[in-house]
Amino acid sequence: MSHPTPLSPLEKPGNEHPPADIHAAVLESSQEPTQSRRMQLWMHRLSVFLFVLISAVAGVLLILLPWTSEWTDNTLLLSYPGLRMVVSSGFFRGVSSGLGVLDIWIGFWEALHYHERT
């Protein structure tokens, strides 16, 4: 012979909504960030910071480096005179500098539009 199990407060007839203290407990537990969430948040912050930093550094290098003598007087280009002529043209230098400006723009745009994921 089986004994009927007692009904929980949620299962009793006429109890369509759980008690208010259960809602409060669920809200409190969901608002407290866990250790893994904090770690994910800091990893996201670090990845955005590194992206902005690398974008800015690469952009500045692409803006300044084509207009220096190191751009055309290096050991790689000395053995390829055709490539050296293309790389030393004003058009190629301008395109490289334009990509540098675009790279800086993308990095700062990412920094300005950063938001915390919760």
C-alpha positions in Angstrom: 0.0 0.0 0.0 1.5 3.3 -1.0 1.3 6.4 1.1 0.5 9.7 -0.7 3.4 12.1 -0.6 2.7 15.5 0.9 2.2 18.3 -1.6 4.7 21.1 -1.7 3.3 24.7 -1.4 3.7 25.1 -5.1 1.6 22.0 -5.9 -1.4 22.6 -3.6 -4.7 23.3 -5.3 -5.4 27.0 -5.5 -1.7 28.0 -5.3 -1.1 29.1 -8.9 1.7 31.6 -8.0 4.8 30.7 -5.8 5.3 32.6 -2.6 7.0 36.0 -2.7 10.0 34.8 -0.7 10.9 32.4 -3.6 10.9 35.3 -6.0 13.2 37.3 -3.7 15.6 34.3 -3.4 15.7 33.8 -7.1 16.3 37.5 -7.7 19.0 37.8 -5.1 20.9 34.7 -6.4 20.7 35.9 -10.0 22.0 39.4 -9.2 25.1 38.1 -7.4 27.9 37.5 -10.0 29.6 34.2 -9.6 33.4 33.8 -9.7 33.2 32.5 -13.3 31.1 35.4 -14.4 33.5 37.9 -12.9 36.4 36.1 -14.6 34.5 36.2 -18.0 33.9 39.9 -17.5 37.5 40.7 -16.8 38.6 38.5 -19.8 36.2 40.4 -22.0 37.6 43.8 -20.7 41.1 42.6 -21.3 40.4 41.4 -24.8 38.8 44.7 -25.7 41.7 46.6 -24.2 44.3 44.5 -26.1 42.3 44.9 -29.4 42.2 48.7 -29.0 45.9 48.7 -28.1 47.0 46.5 -31.0 44.8 48.5 -33.4 46.3 51.8 -32.3 49.9 50.6 -32.4 49.5 48.9 -35.8 47.7 52.0 -37.1 50.4 54.4 -36.0 53.0 52.1 -37.6 51.1 52.0 -40.8 50.8 55.8 -40.9 54.4 56.6 -40.1 56.5 53.7 -41.4 55.9 54.1 -45.1 57.3 57.6 -45.1 60.6 56.6 -43.5 63.8 55.3 -45.2 63.4 51.9 -43.4 60.4 51.3 -45.6 62.4 51.0 -48.8 66.0 50.4 -47.5 65.7 47.0 -45.9 67.3 43.7 -46.8 64.1 42.1 -48.0 63.5 44.7 -50.7 67.1 45.1 -51.8 67.0 41.7 -53.5 63.7 42.5 -55.3 64.0 45.8 -57.2 60.6 45.5 -58.8 58.9 45.1 -55.5 61.0 47.9 -54.1 59.8 50.2 -56.8 56.1 49.4 -56.1 56.5 49.8 -52.3 58.3 53.1 -52.7 55.6 54.7 -54.9 53.5 57.4 -53.4 50.3 55.6 -54.1 51.3 52.5 -52.1 52.6 54.6 -49.2 49.3 56.5 -49.2 47.2 53.3 -49.2 49.3 52.0 -46.3 48.8 55.2 -44.4 45.1 55.1 -45.2 44.9 51.6 -43.8 46.6 52.9 -40.6 44.0 55.6 -40.2 41.3 53.0 -40.7 42.9 50.7 -38.2 43.0 53.5 -35.5 39.4 54.4 -36.3 38.2 50.8 -35.8 40.1 50.5 -32.5 38.7 53.7 -31.1 35.2 52.9 -32.3 35.4 49.6 -30.5 36.6 51.4 -27.3 33.8 54.0 -27.5 31.1 51.4 -28.1 32.2 49.0 -25.4 29.5 47.8 -23.0 29.5 45.4 -20.2 27.7 42.1 -20.9 25.6 41.1 -17.9 
